[in-house]
Amino acid sequence: MTAITLPADLEAWARAEVAAGRAESVEALVEARLRDSQKLDAFRKSLDDAVAEADRDGWISEEDFFRDIDQWIDDLEAQANREEAAGKAAE
């Protein structure tokens, strides 16, 4: 493991987190935050990739998006109503 020295304010914060029971140790806290940073970097890359794909392949308009969502909800409600009617008819 690589030894690091934290600035005084971060050291105090990390020790307070450990004292409050929110971290097992300063080392574990630093490791967790670095892993969080890796996940955030991966998420940012996925957003950048999505924007690049939309720029390349086209964006969906807000109106089309909400129309599609409304249609999806209508379709699900109609299916639920059909299933409910079929259940009552079988009784």
FIMAR-410306 format. One record per residue (C-alpha): x, y, z. Coordinates in steps of 0.02 Angstrom, whole numbers, plus 50000, padded with zeros to 5 digits. Layout:
BEGIN
XYZ ...
***
This chain:
BEGIN
500005000050000 500595017549962 500795029150111 499985046150091 499935061650198 498285070750207 498155089450232 497685093650412 495875097850371 495595081350279 496485071550414 495345079350546 493805075850442 494325057750412 494675054850596 492995062450640 492135050550517 493005035850600 492575042250775 490745044050723 490735026050661 490485030650478 492135022650429 493155008150494 494795017550478 495565032450392 496335020450266 494665012150231 493845029150211 495155034950086 494995018649989 493095020149985 493165038049922 494425033449787 493285019349731 491825031549730 492875042949620 493205028549499 491345025049489 490975043349458 492275043849319 491465028449239 489745036549253 490375052649174 491135042449031 489465033649004 488605050548994 489905056848871 489665040948768 487775043248770 487925061248712 489115056048573 487905042348519 486435054448519 487455067148421 487885053548295 486205044448287 484995058348334 484105064548486 482295061348531 481275077048560 480455080448727 478755079648644 479125062648566 479825056148731 478275060948829 477125054748691 478005037848695 477915037048885 476055041448882 475745027948751 476715015348855 475655019449008 474055018248905 474595001348837 474994994649011 473325000849079 472394992748934 473314976348963 472914976949149 471084980249110 471024965648987 471824954149115 470614959949249 469124957049133 469774939849085 469964935449269 468174940749308 467504931249156 468384915449218 467504916449387 
***
